[in-house]
Amino acid sequence: MPYIKDDRRAKIDTHISEVISVLRELGWREGDMNYALSRIVGAAFEEEMRYHTIARVTGVLSNVATEFERRIVGPYEEAAIASNGDVPEYSRIESRLEDTRRERIAEALSKVTSGI
């Protein structure tokens, strides 16, 4: 999770704001963003060239991607589906999964109420 204390944010934000300004000026190209992030994670490994640093860096990158997917991509995709319509196969699959979920809930409730 990227939620750190204010004193730590203050130390980082000034410098990150500069990087953001440059990336914005360059047009947010994928290669530029990749380069900036690669410099950061490369420096972390260069400081301590051990397996646990690799695990730490890959874990952080994975968590960043997961959080971005959860907070940004998911809602964006939901809005796009609402605006443009769904992929028919996905819509049918979701409907079947929802039916299965409802059936399992009903079964569980039935077991609970029959035992009372």
Phi, psi and omega per residue, in radians:
M1 nan 2.412 -3.075
P2 -1.544 0.389 -3.030
Y3 -1.740 1.783 -3.086
I4 -2.032 2.879 -3.124
K5 -1.086 2.659 -3.083
D6 -1.007 -0.672 -3.111
D7 -1.143 -0.600 3.102
R8 -1.294 -0.692 3.097
R9 -1.025 -0.779 -3.095
A10 -1.019 -0.693 3.141
K11 -1.167 -0.582 -3.075
I12 -1.543 -0.697 -2.966
D13 -1.025 -0.684 -3.131
T14 -1.006 -0.795 -3.086
H15 -1.294 -0.703 3.118
I16 -1.128 -0.660 3.109
S17 -1.030 -0.658 3.087
E18 -1.118 -0.776 3.137
V19 -1.112 -0.747 3.113
I20 -1.044 -0.759 3.133
S21 -1.042 -0.754 -3.137
V22 -1.167 -0.789 3.133
L23 -1.091 -0.682 3.092
R24 -1.084 -0.792 3.128
E25 -1.049 -0.637 -3.130
L26 -1.460 -0.069 3.052
G27 1.598 0.371 3.074
W28 0.919 0.726 3.111
R29 -1.230 2.516 -3.090
E30 -0.991 -0.772 -3.133
G31 -1.080 -0.664 3.133
D32 -1.181 -0.752 3.113
M33 -1.137 -0.749 3.126
N34 -1.059 -0.757 -3.141
Y35 -1.060 -0.834 -3.116
A36 -1.065 -0.812 3.133
L37 -1.164 -0.664 3.122
S38 -1.120 -0.644 3.086
R39 -1.094 -0.753 -3.119
I40 -1.120 -0.901 -3.081
V41 -1.265 -0.531 3.063
G42 -1.124 -0.709 3.111
A43 -1.112 -0.666 3.113
A44 -1.067 -0.754 -3.136
F45 -1.244 -0.675 3.137
E46 -1.059 -0.610 3.120
E47 -1.148 -0.665 -3.080
E48 -2.528 1.620 -3.046
M49 -1.462 1.380 -3.130
R50 -2.411 2.776 -3.141
Y51 -1.009 -0.686 -3.085
H52 -1.125 -0.447 3.057
T53 -1.219 -0.705 3.068
I54 -1.055 -0.815 3.139
A55 -1.084 -0.728 3.138
R56 -1.102 -0.854 -3.098
V57 -1.125 -0.816 -3.139
T58 -1.142 -0.601 3.075
G59 -1.122 -0.772 3.118
V60 -1.104 -0.813 3.136
L61 -1.069 -0.701 3.094
S62 -1.103 -0.753 3.131
N63 -1.147 -0.666 3.084
V64 -1.064 -0.813 -3.138
A65 -1.106 -0.754 -3.140
T66 -1.099 -0.772 3.138
E67 -1.142 -0.695 3.093
F68 -1.094 -0.767 3.098
E69 -1.047 -0.812 -3.081
R70 -1.168 -0.806 -3.006
R71 -1.509 -0.566 -3.002
I72 -1.979 -0.949 -3.024
V73 -1.156 -0.815 -3.123
G74 -0.972 -0.982 3.122
P75 -1.074 -0.631 3.105
Y76 -1.083 -0.805 -3.142
E77 -1.135 -0.685 3.097
E78 -1.063 -0.737 3.102
A79 -1.128 -0.688 3.120
A80 -1.143 -0.688 3.092
I81 -1.106 -0.786 -3.140
A82 -1.098 -0.624 -3.089
S83 -1.410 -0.684 -2.981
N84 -1.980 -0.146 -3.075
G85 1.619 2.739 -3.056
D86 -1.597 2.888 2.951
V87 -1.253 2.192 -3.022
P88 -0.945 -0.726 -3.132
E89 -1.116 -0.741 3.132
Y90 -1.117 -0.717 3.134
S91 -1.069 -0.764 3.124
R92 -1.159 -0.733 3.129
I93 -1.085 -0.835 3.127
E94 -1.025 -0.708 3.128
S95 -1.094 -0.770 3.108
R96 -1.128 -0.726 3.114
L97 -1.122 -0.697 3.105
E98 -1.136 -0.703 3.080
D99 -1.053 -0.792 3.125
T100 -1.073 -0.751 3.121
R101 -1.064 -0.788 3.129
R102 -1.085 -0.717 3.116
E103 -1.087 -0.754 -3.139
R104 -1.160 -0.666 3.077
I105 -1.120 -0.771 3.131
A106 -1.089 -0.720 3.091
E107 -1.080 -0.794 -3.130
A108 -1.109 -0.757 3.105
L109 -1.112 -0.679 3.118
S110 -1.083 -0.753 3.107
K111 -1.107 -0.716 -3.126
V112 -1.179 -0.798 -3.087
T113 -1.277 -0.517 3.121
S114 -1.297 -0.395 3.122
G115 -1.486 -0.124 -3.095
I116 -1.524 nan nan
